[in-house]
Amino acid sequence: MKIAVIGGKTTAIGFKALGLETFPVVKPADALEVWGRLNLEEFGIIFVTEPIYEVLRTELEPLAYASLPVVSVIPAVSQSRGVMKAELRKLVEKAVGTELAMR
């Protein structure tokens, strides 16, 4: 199984150097087209930057209940919007059944 990264050009270049399959987008809205072309069965993990996640949120929801691919939110190179932390909080709450204090 392969690992994919959907993000801005700078993010994509960095991960491509590590041997991951990258899908750079100029604008976050372009991620909808990229997502539509992906063959999800090829990938075990798909990393998306926070701005991309905000655009693809609806498309990614069904994958929360699938074993593969795992979709993980990573901060964009420019700055973190806190999306990754909020999603991690939701996953932890789901796993343990209660809210935890996270800084």
C-alpha positions in Angstrom: 0.0 0.0 0.0 1.2 3.5 -0.8 1.1 6.7 1.2 -0.3 9.9 -0.4 -0.1 13.5 0.6 -2.5 16.2 -0.6 -1.3 19.7 0.1 0.3 22.9 -1.1 3.3 22.8 -3.4 5.8 23.3 -0.6 4.3 20.4 1.5 4.2 18.2 -1.6 7.8 18.8 -2.5 9.0 17.9 1.0 7.1 14.6 1.1 7.9 13.7 -2.5 11.6 13.8 -1.4 10.7 11.1 1.2 9.3 8.9 -1.5 5.6 9.5 -0.9 3.1 9.9 -3.7 2.1 13.6 -3.7 -0.8 15.6 -5.1 0.0 19.3 -4.9 -2.8 21.8 -5.3 -2.5 25.5 -5.9 -5.7 26.4 -4.0 -7.4 24.3 -1.4 -10.6 24.1 -3.5 -8.6 22.2 -6.1 -8.4 19.3 -3.7 -11.9 18.3 -4.6 -10.8 17.4 -8.1 -7.7 15.6 -6.9 -9.8 13.6 -4.4 -12.2 12.6 -7.2 -9.3 11.1 -9.2 -7.7 9.1 -6.3 -8.1 5.4 -6.3 -8.5 5.0 -2.5 -7.8 1.3 -2.7 -4.2 2.0 -3.6 -3.4 3.9 -0.4 -3.0 2.8 3.2 -2.5 6.4 4.5 -3.5 9.7 3.1 -2.1 12.8 4.7 -3.9 16.1 4.0 -2.9 19.6 5.1 -5.3 21.5 7.3 -6.6 23.8 4.5 -7.3 20.7 2.4 -9.0 19.0 5.2 -11.4 21.9 5.6 -12.4 21.6 1.9 -12.6 17.7 1.9 -14.3 17.3 5.4 -17.6 16.0 3.9 -15.8 13.6 1.5 -13.6 12.3 4.3 -16.4 11.6 6.9 -17.3 8.1 5.5 -13.6 7.0 5.8 -13.8 7.5 9.6 -15.5 4.1 9.8 -13.3 2.3 7.3 -10.1 0.5 8.2 -8.3 1.8 5.1 -7.2 4.3 4.0 -6.4 6.1 7.2 -6.6 9.9 6.6 -4.5 12.1 8.8 -4.5 15.9 9.0 -1.1 17.6 9.1 -0.3 21.2 9.6 0.3 23.3 6.5 3.8 24.7 6.0 2.5 28.3 6.4 0.8 27.9 9.7 -1.4 25.6 11.8 -5.1 26.5 12.0 -5.8 24.1 15.0 -7.8 21.7 12.8 -5.4 18.8 13.5 -5.7 19.3 17.3 -9.5 19.5 17.1 -9.7 16.3 15.1 -7.3 14.5 17.4 -9.4 15.6 20.3 -12.5 14.1 18.7 -10.7 10.8 18.0 -9.5 10.6 21.6 -12.9 11.3 23.0 -14.4 8.6 20.7 -11.8 6.1 21.8 -12.0 6.7 25.6 -15.6 7.8 25.8 -14.9 11.1 27.6 -13.4 14.5 27.0 -9.7 14.9 28.0 -7.9 18.0 28.9 -5.5 18.7 26.1 -3.2 21.8 25.8 
